[in-house]
Structures are given as structure tokens and as C-alpha cells.
């Protein structure tokens, strides 16, 4: 299932193990880099709790992690819309819209 919407376009595939995304190396690297930073932030929050750091400071760090995770979600959602969703709609699979709405509702909680 190749998408030909443009140079470097990402596409989704379906095999016996389920659907898979194929992100460009640049996108994958960006996502992994962001997640590595978030992982470090979470470890830092754990350390703050262990050191009995003032609650407001910890809560601010938690807000920072949530914001960073939202950024990862936005980036992934953008690429999902521009590749997988468009591709599936072009193939006549309109179930992807319901799937997307369910996912967006989960992201917006």
C-alpha cells in the first residue's frame, strides 16, 4: 500500500500482525528524542518525590511532562492524518474516521 502523495510520504500497511505505520527517519528520530527527554523528566520527578521536594515544584514539573507528551501526540497525530487517515479514506475505508474520533477523544481527556 504505497502512498504517492509526495516525496518522502509516509504510509501505513496492514499485515497478519495488524496495521503498522512507517515514519520517515526524521520523524521517528524526533519522536524518539522527545520521548527520551520526557523519560528523563519523569525520572527527575521521581527523584523530587524521593527528596520530599515542595509539592508545587513537583506539580509544575508534572505539568511540563504533560505538555511535552501533548507535543509528541500532536506531532504523531499530524503525521497520522497526513498519511494513514488520508490513505485509508482514499481506499474507501471510512471507518478510519470513527477510529480517529475515538482516539482524539482519548487524547483530549
C-alpha positions, -999 to +999 in steps of 0.1 A: +000+000+000+023+028-012+011+063-009+022+086-037+010+119-022+045+134-022+082+129-018+090+112+014+054+105+022+048+081+049+024+052+045+006+027+066+005-010+059-016-039+070-002-074+075-012-105+095+000-089+128-021-058+123-017-022+110+017-005+111+029+030+105+061+037+086+075+071+097+104+088+079+137+085+098+134+122+106+100+119+122+109+087+141+141+104+153+122+134+165+096+113+183+122+091+200+143+122+210+113+138+226+103+106+244+138+102+257+137+137+272+103+130+287+116+098+302+144+118+318+118+143+331+097+116+347+128+101+364+135+136+377+100+139+391+105+106+409+137+120+424+119+151+435+093+130+453+121+109+469+137+141+482+104+155+496+105+185+472+079+211+477+046+199+461+041+230+439+075+224+423+067+188+416+033+197+402+050+222+378+073+195+366+044+172+361+027+199+340+058+202+319+058+165+312+022+165+303+028+194+279+058+175+264+036+144+259+009+165+243+036+178+218+045+142+209+008+134+205+003+164+182+033+155+160+021+119+158-015+129+151-004+153+123+016+126+106-012+101+111-037+124+095-014+132+065-006+096+058-027+068+073-060+085+075-058+101+040-046+068+026-075+048+042-101+073+031-087+072-005-091+034-004-127+038+006-122+029+043-144+054+061-142+035+094-110+054+099-130+085+108-147+068+137-114+053+148-098+088+147-126+104+167-122+077+194-085+084+196-090+122+196-115+119+225-089+099+244-062+125+237-084+153+249-093+139+283 
